[in-house]
């Protein structure tokens, strides 16, 4: 089906600090990809570059053949690591806002997910627990019919039970021709849903391969290989 994402000798520096260094990779359409690495390895930097929040210091990044910008944002749905929604807003107001802003936003899907997760659309964010806020933000992201979903640490701040809800929501609410990139350091929690993995360490690419190839070659789980590569 072709590549949805291409990075060519991509680098990003912040002053003297190098967050990404000469990273080259491609990601196919219709895949669930784990972007894996310890905190500070460059995962969030890469996702922000994909979403046009940061610009490369050198190299090139293409989404469906386009540089990040207004056109690419129409096909990319982004879940940041930290919430950006105003606490005073009610969930139904946020859904209306997203529906006005994104042509591919499906309000019916959003309300269906809210019902399944027993979240009242009349509630404001400031009355919710951290885990419920995370679920609301994920619902908003997964209610778009995007070509590429970028989820930055979607399970990092919630309890194990909420993680199961979040992963099932991801799996049950995306187009199978779309690609999902899940950035995390919690490998064991998501390993069973991944098709491809990308390991990043100190801003450099250490591994990019299918899960099946890694397991067959190493005769280990992805979590075990990760711990070996990163000594954690």
C-alpha positions in Angstrom: 0.0 0.0 0.0 3.0 2.3 0.1 4.6 4.4 2.8 2.7 6.7 5.0 5.8 8.1 6.7 9.4 8.6 5.5 12.3 10.0 7.4 15.5 10.8 5.5 18.6 11.6 7.5 16.4 13.4 10.0 18.1 15.3 12.8 16.8 17.7 15.4 19.0 19.8 17.8 18.1 22.0 20.7 21.2 24.2 21.1 24.0 21.9 21.9 21.7 18.9 22.6 20.9 16.5 19.8 17.5 15.0 20.2 17.5 13.0 16.9 20.5 12.1 14.9 20.5 11.2 11.2 17.4 9.0 11.5 16.2 7.3 8.3 13.2 5.0 8.3 9.9 4.3 6.5 6.6 3.1 7.8 4.0 1.4 5.7 0.2 1.9 5.6 -2.0 -0.4 7.6 0.4 -1.1 10.4 0.4 -0.8 14.2 3.9 0.4 15.1 5.6 0.6 18.5 7.9 3.6 18.8 10.0 2.3 21.7 12.7 3.7 23.9 13.4 5.0 27.4 12.4 8.5 28.5 14.6 11.1 26.7 15.4 8.9 23.8 13.8 11.1 21.1 10.3 9.5 20.7 8.3 12.7 21.5 10.6 14.8 19.3 10.0 12.5 16.4 6.2 12.6 16.9 6.3 16.4 17.2 8.3 16.6 13.9 5.6 14.4 12.3 2.9 16.8 13.5 4.8 20.0 12.4 5.1 21.2 16.0 8.9 21.1 15.5 10.9 21.6 12.3 14.0 19.5 11.5 17.5 20.9 12.0 18.5 18.8 8.9 17.1 16.0 6.8 13.5 15.5 5.6 10.3 14.1 6.9 7.3 13.2 4.6 3.8 12.2 5.5 2.1 10.6 2.5 4.7 12.3 0.4 4.1 15.7 1.9 6.1 17.8 4.3 4.4 18.5 7.6 2.0 21.3 7.3 -1.7 22.2 6.7 -2.2 19.3 4.2 -0.5 16.7 6.3 -2.5 17.7 9.4 -5.7 16.8 7.6 -4.6 13.1 7.6 -2.8 12.9 10.9 -4.5 12.5 14.3 -2.3 13.3 17.2 -2.5 12.4 20.9 0.1 14.4 22.8 1.8 13.2 26.0 0.1 15.9 28.1 -3.4 17.1 27.8 -4.1 20.4 26.1 -7.8 20.6 26.7 -9.3 23.4 28.9 -10.6 22.0 32.2 -13.7 24.1 32.2 -15.0 22.6 29.0 -17.7 19.9 29.0 -17.0 16.8 26.9 -19.9 17.5 24.5 -18.5 21.1 23.9 -15.1 19.6 23.0 -16.7 17.1 20.6 -18.6 20.0 18.9 -15.3 21.9 18.6 -13.5 18.9 17.1 -16.3 18.3 14.7 -16.1 21.9 13.5 -12.3 21.8 13.2 -11.8 18.4 11.5 -13.8 17.3 8.5 -13.1 13.6 9.2 -14.4 13.7 12.8 -17.2 11.3 13.5 -19.4 12.6 16.4 -21.5 9.4 16.5 -18.3 7.3 17.0 -17.2 9.7 19.8 -20.5 9.4 21.6 -20.5 5.6 21.2 -17.1 5.3 22.8 -18.1 7.6 25.6 -21.1 5.4 26.3 -19.0 2.3 26.2 -16.5 3.8 28.7 -19.4 5.1 30.9 -18.3 8.8 30.5 -21.0 11.4 30.9 -20.7 13.9 28.0 -22.2 16.6 30.2 -19.2 16.4 32.6 -16.4 19.0 32.5 -12.8 17.9 32.4 -12.0 19.5 35.8 -14.3 17.1 37.5 -12.6 14.0 36.1 -9.8 11.8 37.2 -6.5 11.7 35.3 -7.4 8.4 33.8 -10.8 9.6 32.6 -9.3 12.7 31.0 -6.8 10.4 29.2 -9.7 8.3 27.9 -11.6 11.4 26.7 -8.6 12.7 24.8 -8.0 9.3 23.2 -11.7 9.2 22.2 -11.3 12.5 20.4 -8.2 11.3 18.6 -9.7 7.9 17.5 -12.9 9.5 16.4 -11.1 10.9 13.4 -10.9 8.9 10.2 -7.2 9.6 9.8 -4.5 8.0 7.7 -1.9 8.2 10.5 -2.5 8.2 14.3 0.4 9.4 16.5 -0.2 8.4 20.1 2.5 9.7 22.5 2.5 7.7 25.7 -1.2 6.9 25.6 -0.9 4.5 28.6 1.8 6.1 30.6 -0.2 7.9 33.2 -3.1 5.5 33.9 -3.6 2.4 36.0 -3.4 -1.2 34.5 -7.2 -1.5 34.2 -7.5 1.8 32.3 -4.7 0.6 30.0 -6.8 -2.3 28.9 -9.7 0.1 28.0 -7.4 2.3 26.1 -5.8 -0.4 24.1 -9.1 -1.9 23.2 -10.4 1.5 22.2 -7.4 1.9 19.9 -7.9 -1.5 18.3 -11.6 -1.2 17.8 -11.8 2.3 16.4 -9.4 2.8 13.6 -9.5 2.2 9.8 -7.4 -0.9 9.0 -5.8 0.9 6.1 -4.5 3.5 8.6 -1.3 3.4 10.5 -1.0 3.8 14.3 2.3 4.9 15.9 2.3 4.2 19.6 5.2 5.8 21.6 5.9 4.2 24.9 8.4 2.7 27.3 5.8 0.2 28.7 6.5 -2.5 26.2 4.9 -5.5 27.9 1.5 -3.7 28.0 1.3 -3.2 24.2 3.5 -5.9 22.7 0.6 -8.1 21.8 -1.0 -5.5 19.5 2.1 -4.4 17.7 3.0 -5.4 14.1 6.3 -3.4 13.7 8.7 -1.9 16.2 11.1 1.0 16.1 13.8 1.2 18.8 15.3 4.7 19.4 18.2 5.3 21.8 19.9 8.6 22.4 18.2 10.0 19.3 19.5 7.3 17.1 17.7 4.4 15.3 18.7 1.1 16.8 16.1 -1.2 15.2 13.2 -1.0 12.8 11.6 -4.4 11.9 8.4 -6.4 12.1 7.5 -8.0 15.4 7.5 -11.4 13.8 11.0 -11.0 12.3 12.4 -9.8 15.7 10.8 -12.7 17.6 12.0 -15.3 15.1 15.5 -13.9 14.9 16.1 -13.3 18.6 13.8 -16.1 19.9 12.6 -13.7 22.6 9.7 -11.4 23.3 9.9 -7.7 22.2 10.0 -6.7 25.8 13.0 -9.0 26.4 14.9 -7.6 23.4 14.1 -4.1 24.5 15.5 -4.7 27.9 18.6 -6.2 26.3 19.1 -3.3 24.0 18.5 -0.7 26.6 19.8 -2.6 29.7 16.6 -1.9 31.8 
